[in-house]
Amino acid sequence: VLSDMTILQRRIPPSFRDPASAPLRKLSVDLIKTYKHINEIFGPVMQILKFKSLEEVVTRANDTKYGLAAAVFTKDIDKANYVSNGLRAGTVW
């Protein structure tokens, strides 16, 4: 899966192509352009994306055929309620 992607605009080193050997560290991977080509991501993976509005967050999160679970991280309870109520997911943490 990772053989066609880049990390920080560089080719992924061969050692990262085996997920079991990848070190646990923060990586910045540009998946926005290729996200539609991924069938399903298996963890532990967390996507952290910039956004301009809460509506954009909900739209992006719901733009998938999957939706088993979702998580919302914020200090603002009103924003958390707005986003979690808009998500089409079986469970929202």
C-alpha positions, 0 to 999 in steps of 0.5 A, spaced: 500 500 500 505 504 501 509 503 495 506 508 491 506 514 496 511 519 499 512 522 506 514 529 506 515 529 499 520 524 499 519 517 497 518 512 502 524 508 504 524 500 503 524 499 511 517 503 511 514 498 506 513 493 511 508 496 516 510 491 522 517 494 521 515 501 521 517 505 528 511 508 532 512 516 530 509 521 527 509 521 520 506 527 515 503 523 509 499 527 503 493 523 502 488 528 501 489 527 493 490 519 493 485 518 499 479 516 494 484 510 492 484 507 499 479 502 500 480 501 508 486 504 512 487 499 518 490 502 524 493 504 528 493 510 524 490 517 525 488 522 520 489 529 522 487 534 517 486 542 517 479 545 516 476 551 515 469 550 517 465 545 522 461 543 516 467 541 512 469 537 517 462 533 517 462 533 510 469 530 509 468 525 515 462 522 512 465 522 505 466 514 505 463 508 505 465 506 511 463 509 518 464 504 524 467 509 528 469 516 529 472 520 534 472 528 535 477 531 539 476 538 541 476 543 548 469 546 545 463 541 548 459 545 543 463 544 537 464 536 539 456 536 540 455 539 533 460 534 529 458 528 533 451 529 531 453 530 524 457 524 523 454 518 520 458 513 524 456 507 529 460 509 534 463 516 536 468 517 541 
